[in-house]
Amino acid sequence: MPVERGSSLGPYQIQFRLGSGGMGEVWRALDTRSGREVAIKVISQQAAGDPDLLRRFVSEAKAASALHHPNILTVHEIGESASGPYIVMEFVDGGTVRSLLNDGPLPVAQAVNIAMQAADGVASAHGAGIVHRDLKPENLMITSGGVVKILDFGLARSLRPEDAADGGRTAAGMIVGTAAYVSPEQLRGEKATERSDVFALGVVLFEMATGENPFQRSNPIEMFSAILRDDPPPLAERASNAPEELSRTVRRALAKRPEDRHPTARELAADLRSVHALTAVPHPAEIVAEPPPAAASRYLTTLVVAGGLLASLVAALLLQRSC
């Protein structure tokens, strides 16, 4: 039975469709028990009949439901209906980073802020033993209040050795992830680690600041070759107002060898906080109205001279009276 507007999934009343993809559709719905607006991801009938896609859908539900962080989309419930399994998530009023990039590169301060929040969320996932493996602009949503929410843990894998069965691939010859954001080690068929997510965040940050993917080429083969061998263009050449500290952070995140990158997303977030302090525009209340140093010095000198003249005049008058 297909999901449609006005139908129900358990206690959830379907309102309208928010979007669709290869795995299924996402609908906005109302939880009739609490009156809360939610988003429900429903697997498509085609995907439900594919064991690999069904396993990925269930994997996403389990991975995301185990994570609790302000920068990760919250999963409220995993359900089953005649239409197949579904995931009930928090409803976010906002758009993806990709939708923002449709209008061109973001201001450097905004790009750094988004990357910093995303790195915080990724660090929390890593702390829970989960690597995302598919970080990209489409999987980072920005709420109307400017909060980053990481989406889609469908390709997530456990970092625990006892759970690592696929070695970074889902099938022979198939690399997990989105081509333009996978790390060199993933292209070589090696296991994805925390540093693989750091690399993907570096690509997203470069793209937000410049409007260009650093490894974009005319075809996938050339793109893979660029990821494996080519250094990214210097950030300062593509974003002239980017501070050198940001350029250094991006270079480190995009290092070809995992051991040359930030060892954790938490360390990347710390570097981005330092950069954010340099790029953030101060709130008007924080701006103190005071004369520039040179002007203040001249003003002080004038007061001193005027005070000296006044003292001399008073002394002269007193001397006249005493005579």
Buried (B, 14 or more C-beta within 10 A) or exposed (E): EEBEEEBEBBBBBBBEBBEEEEBBBBBBBBBEEEEBBBBBBBBBEEBBEBEEBBEBBBBBBBBBBBBEBEBBBBBBBBBEBEBBBBBBBBBBEBEBBBEBBEEEBBBBBBBBBBBBBBBBBBBBBBBBEBBBBBBBBBBBBBEEEEBBBBBBBBBBBBBEEEEBEEEBBEEEEEBBBBBBBBBBBBBEEBBBBBBBBBBBBBBBBBBBBBBBBBBEBEEEEEBBBBBBEBEBEEBBEBBEEBBEBBBEBBBBBBBBEBEEBBEBBBBBBBBBBBBBEEBEEEEEEEEEEEEEEEEEEEEEEEEEEEEEEEEEEEEEEEEEEEE
